[in-house]
Amino acid sequence: MASRDRVTTGIDLASIRAHAEGEAGKHFWRSLEELAETPDYTSFVHHEFPNDPAKQAGGLSRRDALKLMAASAAMAGLTACTKLPPEKIVPYAQQPPEEFVPGKTLFYATAMTMGGIATGLLVESHMGRPTKVEGNPSHPASLGATDAFAQASVLSLYDPDRSQAVFTRGRISSWSSFLAAMDEARVGLIAGKGVGLRILTETVTSPTLASQIRALLALYPEARWHQYEAANRDSALEGSRLALGERVNTAYRFDRAARVVALDSDFLSFGPGSVRYARDFAGRRRMSDEKSEMNRLYAVESVPTSTGSMADHRLPLRASEIEDFARELAESLGVKGARGGRHLPARVPPDWIPALARDLQNHRGASIVIPGDQQPPIVHALAHSMNHALGNVGSTVVYTEALEAEPVNQMASLRSLVADVQAGKVSTLFILGGNPVYDAPADLDFASQLLKVGLRVHLGLENNETAQLCHWHIPETHYLEAWGDARAYDGTVSIVQPLIAPLYNGRSAHEILAVMLGLAGRTPHDIVKDYWRGKYPRGDFETFWQT
């Protein structure tokens, strides 16, 4: 279009009017220059795109470009007649398996772990590719529901930032090279009965993985196993030991609870069993008939949470004041010596605890006092005492054996590992998952201590800070890529079933331990299946396994 400051010269209005009247129908012009077809306008239109290839000698016209594109598409179709190397996540070149019907979705039962605790899932698959996660209606930890973590987990499967290759000293290597290096390392470790060998894992509830680690410790009797996660449940386990004399797992029956007291606990959205707890809690909020009684929630918390937003009565306190509140409430419920000379925070209204204690006493055996994992062990011990005093144990509060295969204080375990490194007692360290260089307490200076270990091996989904300080980094399989097992919040064992082959040739912790046991080449499927074969004494194991 001609610019507004262009001088319109050489325009004969009479001829323009005659030209316009001689044309039939409606016509539109952008300017008088276009209507008059002046030399200036014609030159402007011709040079509007000065780099147009069609105006240059030997240039490529738009028509020629379309011809080449059509020819390229035709030639690409011919490649289907040749034999190509196998690729992942591409359409089937041959007839797909019988159960794969285009447009028909399949669902596979599996389980996802968080903090080592399993939640049962049904994963939707299209033509062999996981696409959507839902809860498994038959699994006690979900009953068909999921949380945000499970819904987002399928994205991590296709995350382009996942580790995609074996690395040694910062350079891309291969699995075969790793096996050769481990064969050499095993010779010295076997000769020394495992002196200097340490295994660092996250929380382990997998019966199969725990069995492999115990077999490893039997083969290398001088080796040691350590566990550490930044968000662990040390306080909960230590609190149960203080109150009950041993580390146990505590499960809650919110479907039976008419009154709930949450002591800095966001049980509706976080922690083991949160999906099931949210479902059961919501079920008691529904009034099925005129005789139904809706549950009542008291939330005492230091930060706003989803649980606090659902509370009938919410009391904000500092995290450090929760203990004093718990002591006062326990004393009011008949737990002798619970106050321990402590005083109730001034910000607690004077009638709050007496009213709460009366309400709980009126619902003995139908109430729950649940502490948050981040609260110190004494708060957990007080909660156990209050639940016992209210007659909740066996009704709304259930104790089982610890979910962890080896329930230890994880912070103490990590400190013990660092102390051994400082003393020069660690020569080989396997880190199976996690990123302790990033999330270990700063006073341990884990990064500097790690560099003192002679042989460092890391297994993980990402090439993270810990991986970059290790001699070997092995890409880990996603839970949708490998077989495994784990325990749910109530102790139920769940099988982790893959839906797709490893996208980046990743390896699981089962395979790493198999290498150190001299069983390289065994698949996670065989390892998990053989473990459960030994636990199933009856004859028809295949039917049991398939079911």
N, C-alpha and C positions, 0 to 999 in steps of 0.2 A: 504494500500500500504506500502511496506517496505520502511523504511527511507533510505536516500542516504548514510548515514554513516554506514549502516549495512554491515558487512563483509560477502561476499558471499563465504561460505565454503561448501564443499561436493557437488560441481557441476561438473558433467561429461559432458563436451561439446559434445563429440561424441554421447553419448546416447541421449542428447537433440536434436541434429541435426537429428538423425535417427527417433526419436519420431515425430518431426515436419514434416519430409518428408512423414511419413506414414499417415498423416491426410489429408483428402480432403477438398478443399475450403479454404477460408480465415479465419484465427484465429488471435486474438489479445491477448497479455499478457502485464501485467503491469510491469513485471520484469522477469529476468532470474530465480529468485527463484520460482516464480509462475509456470513457464514452467517446471522447474525441480521438483517441488513439494517437496522442501526440508523440513525437520522436523521443522526448524526454521520458515519457512513461514507458514506451516500448523498450528503451534502453535499460531502464530501471528493472523491469520485469526480467529481462534476459540475464542481467547480472546480479539478481537477488541472491543466488547461490553460486558464487564465483568458483567454488571447488567441485562443482557437479562433474563427476567422471564422464557423463554422457557428452559433455561439451569439449572434452579433451581428446586429442589424437590417441587412439589406442585405449581409451577409457572403457570402463565396464558399465553398460547401461542397466537400468532396472530390469528390463526384460531378460538380459543375459544373466543377471544374478538369479532370477527366478528359474531359469533353465538349469543352471548349475545346482541349485538346491534340489530340484526335482530329480536330477540325475544322481545326486548323492544319496537321496532317499532310496532310489531304486537299487543302487549298488549295495547299500546297507542291507537290504532284504536278501541279497544273494548270500550274505555271510551265514545265514541260517542253514545253508546247505553244507557247511564245513563243520568239522568237529572242533569245538572250542574247549579250552580248559575249564574246569568247574569253577563257578563263581557263586557268591552268596547274595541273597536278597535280590534275585532276578527272576523273571517269569520262567516257568518250567519249559525247557526246550522239547522234552518228551512228555508222554502221558503221565500226569501226576499220580501219586498213590490213590487207591480207591476211595479213601475217606476224604480226600481233598476235592471238594466240589466248588468250582468258582462261584463266589457269592454266598456260599454257605459257611457260617462260622462254626468253629469247634471250641470246646471249653475243656481245659485240663486243670486238674486239682494239683496244687503245689502249696508251698509255704514260703513266706518271707520272714527273715529274722531282723530284729532291731534290738541292739543291746544283747544279742544272743537269744532272745525270746521269739518264738515263732508265732505267726498269725496265719491261719489257713485261708487260702485264696482260690478263686476260680479265674483263670486267665483266658481271655478270648483270643483266638488265633485265626488269622485269615491266610490261607494258603501257606501255612507253616511259619507265619510271622506273628509274634505276640503283639497285640495292639491295645488291649484294654484289660484292666485289673478290676475284679469284683470280689466280694467276700464269698466264702464257701458256706452255704447254708448248713452243711453237715459238720462243720468244724466248731468246737465249743468256744474258741477264742474270737470268732467273728459272727457266726450265725447269719452269714449273708451280707454283713456290713464291712466296710473298710474305713481307713482313715486317709488323711492327705498324703502321708508318707507312702502308703501302698499305691495310691493312685498315681503318684509321681514316679514310682520306681521304674515303670516301663520306659520313661524318658532316659534314665541313666543307662539302659541297655543300649540305646542308639546314640549315646553321647559321643560326639566326635573327639572330645578331649580325653576319652579313656586311654589308658596305656595300651599300645598296640604291638609292642615288640619286646623281646628279651633284651635287656641292657646289661652290659658289663663295663664298669668304670666309665659310664657316660656314653658308651658307644653301642650301637645296635649289634646284637649277637644272635645266638640261636639256642633252641632248647637242647639240641644235641651237644653243643659246647658246654652248656650248664651241666648236663649229665656227666660229661667227661670230667669236669672240675669236681663234681660231687663224689664221683668214684674215687678220685685221688684223695679227697678230704676224708672219706669214710675209712680208708686204710689206717690213717693215723688215729682217728677217733676210736675205732674198734680196738686197736692195740692199746690205747690208753683208757679203755672202758668208758669213754665219753668225757674224760676230764677236759674241762674248758668249754663244753657244749651247753648252750642255753637256748631255750625255745620261748619266745614271747608272743602270746596270742591275745586276742580280745576275749570277751566272755564266751566260754564254751559250754553249750548245753547239748551239743550233738553227741549222742551215744557212740556213733561210729568214730567220729574224730577223737573223742576221749579215749576210745579203745586203742586207736593208733598211737596216740601220745604215750599211753601206758606201755604199749609194746616197745616203743622207742626207748623209754626210760629203763625197761628191762634189758634191752640190748646194750644200752649205754648207762650203766648204773650210776655213774658219777655225774650224769647230766642233770639239769634242773629245768623245771617248767614254771614260767611266770605268766601272769595275766594282768592286763591293764586296759581300761577304757576311761576316757576323760569323764564321761557321764555314766558313772557306775552306781551300784547299789550297795556300797560298803556300809553305809549307815543303817540300811534296813536289815542286813544280815547281822551286823554287830548288835543292833537293838534287840533282835530275836535271841541272840546269845546271852545278852544281859538279863532278859526277862525269862527265858525258857531253858537256858543252859546249853543250847546248841543252835547252830545256824539252820533255820528252816525257811521255807517259802510260805508267805501268807496270801491266801486268795479270799476274795470277798464275794458274798451273795447279795447283790443290791436288789435282786428281785424279791428278797425276803425282808428288806430293811425299810422300816417306817420312819426312822430318824437317822440322819447321817451327819457326822461332824468331820469336816475336812480341816486338818491342821496343816495349812500351807501345802495342800495337796491338790494338784490339778488332775484328778483321776479321770475326768471326762475326756481329756484330749491327749494325755501323755502317760507313758509308763506301761509296764506289762498288764495286759488285760483291759486296757482303756477302751478298746472297741466294744468288748462284751459288757464292760461296766456301764458305758454310755447307753447301750441298748437296754440293759436291765433297769437302770435308773429311770430312763424315759418311760419304760413300761409301768412303773409305779406312779408315774405322774398322770396316767390316763385313768379316768373314772369310768369303769365298765358298767357299774350300776349304782343305785342310790346308797348302797351299803359300803361302797368302796371308800377307802381312806387314802388320800394322796400323801406321798411321803413329804418329809420336810428336811431341808438342807441348811445346815449352819456352816458357813465358810469363814475361817479365820486365816487371813493370808496377807503376805507382804507386798504382792504385786497383783494387779488386776489379771484374772484368768478367765477362761471359759467356764470353769466350775463356779467361780465367784459370781459370774454374771447370771448363773442359774439359781443362786442361793436365795432362800426365803429370808435369811438373816445373814448379813455379811459384816464382819468386823475387821477393818484394816489395822494391822500391827506391823512393826518392824520384824524382820526375820529373827533378830536376836531376842525378841520378846515372846515368841511363840512358846519357848520352853517354859517361861514363867506362867503363861496362860494355861499350858497343859498341866503343870504342877498343881495349880489352884483348882482346876476342874477335877483332876484325879482325886485330890483331897476331899472335894465335895461329894464325890461318888463313893467314898469309903476306902480309898487306897491309903493306908496308914503311912505316915512319914513322907508322903509324896511332895509336900510343900518344901521340905528341906531348908527352912529358914529363908526362902526366897519370897519376894513380894510381888503382888500383881501389878502390872503396868498401870500407871495413872489414867491412861487414855481408855481403859476398859470401863464401860458404864457399870455402876455398882450392882444393878439388878440383872446384868447379862448372865453371869455364871450361875447364880441361884436358879434362874428361870430355865437355863439350859440343862442343869443337873436334874431338876424336877421332870422335865420333858423326857430325858433319857431314862430316868428311873421308872417312869410310867410306861415305857416301851422296852422293858427288859427282855433280852433274847431277840429283839427285833430292831436293833440299832447297830450302827457301825461308827467307830472312831478310827479314821484313816489318816496317817501322817504322810507328809511329802518325803520323797527320797532324799531331798537336799537338806532336810532337817537332821540334827545330830542324833547319834544313837540313843541318847537319853529320852528324846521325844518319842522315838519308836518303842522303847521299853515302857514308857508311860502309857502309850496307846494300847500295848498288849495288856497291861495291868487293868486299864479301864474296860476293855472288852471282856476280860475275865470277870471283873466285878459286876458287869452288867449281864452276864450270862449269855454273851453273844457267841462264845467259842463253840463250834459244832453246829451252829445255826446260821448266822450271817458271816462268821469268820471261820475259815477252814485252814488248817495247817497241813502242809505236805513236806516231803523231803525237799531239800534245796534243789532248785532247777539246775544250778551249775554243776558240771561234772566234778569240779574241784572248787568248792566254795571257800575262797580265801579273801583276805583284805587286799584288794588290788593295789591300793596306794602303798601298802607295806611291801607287797610283792615287787613293785617297780623299784622302790628304794633299795630292796635287797639286791636286785639285779645291778643297779648302779654302783652299790657298794662293792660287789664282786668285780665289776669292771675296774673300779679304782684300785682294787687290791691286785689287779693283774691275773685274776682267776678265770677270765673269759677269753677264749681264743676263737670261738665260732658262735655266731648269734644268728638265729633264724627269726625274723619278724614276720609273722603270718597275719597280715591285715593291720589296719590302723596307721596312725601317723604320730608316734610319740615325740619325734623331734619338734613337731608343731604344738601338740597339746599337753605334753608332760609339764609338771610344775616347773616354773622358771628356776627355782633354787636348786633343782637337780642338774641343770645344765646338760641335758641329755645329749644334745648335739655334739658337744666337745667330748663327752665320755664315750659316745658311740665310735668316734674316730680312733679310739684306743684298741678296738677289737680287731683281731687279725683277719677274720673272714666274716663278712656281713652279707646276709641274704634277705631280701625284702620281697614279699608277695602282696600285691595291692591292685585295686582298680585304677588308681592314678599314679603317675610318676611324680609323687609328691616330695615334700622336703626330706622325709626319711629315706625314700628311694634314692634320692640324689646323693646321699652320703653312704650308700651301700655299694659293695663290690658288684653284687648281682641284684637286678630287679626283674621279677617275673610278673607279667600281666595276669591278673586274677580273673577268673570267670565270674560273670554275673549270676545271680541266683536263678535266672531264667535260662542259663546255659549249662548247668551242671547238676548232677545228682548230689543229694545230701540228706540230712535229717536234723531235727532240732526239737526242743520241748516248748510247749505253749505255756501260758501263765499258770495253768493248773497242773502242769506236769505231763499233759498229753503229748505223746511223740508224734511228730508230723514228718512225712517224707517230702523232701524237696525234689520235685520232678522238673527237668528242663523242658523247654518248648522249642528250642532252636540250638543248632550246633554253635560252639564258640565263634563269635564273629572275628576275633583277633587272635585265634589260637591260644587263648588263655588257659591257665591251669588252676586247679582248685587246691585248697590246703591238703585234701586227701592225697593228691598226686605228689606234692612236695614231701609229705611224710613217707609216702611209699618209696620215694627215691632214697631217703635216708635209712629206710628199713631194708634196702637191697631188693625192692620189688618194683623197680622202674618199669613202666609200661602198663601197669594195671590201671584200668579206667575207674572213675568214681562210681559208675554204675555197679561194676563188679565188687568194688570195695564195700559199698553200702549194702548191696544184696547179700554178700557173703556174711557180713556181720549179723544181719537179721536172720539168715538161715541158721546160724548157730544159736539164736535166741528162740527159734520156733521148733520145738521138739517133735511136733506131729509130722506125719508123712507128707501131706499134700501142701508142700511149701509154695509151689508155683501158683496155686489158686489163691493162697493167702497173700502172696506178693502182688499179684495182679489186682486183687481187690483193694 
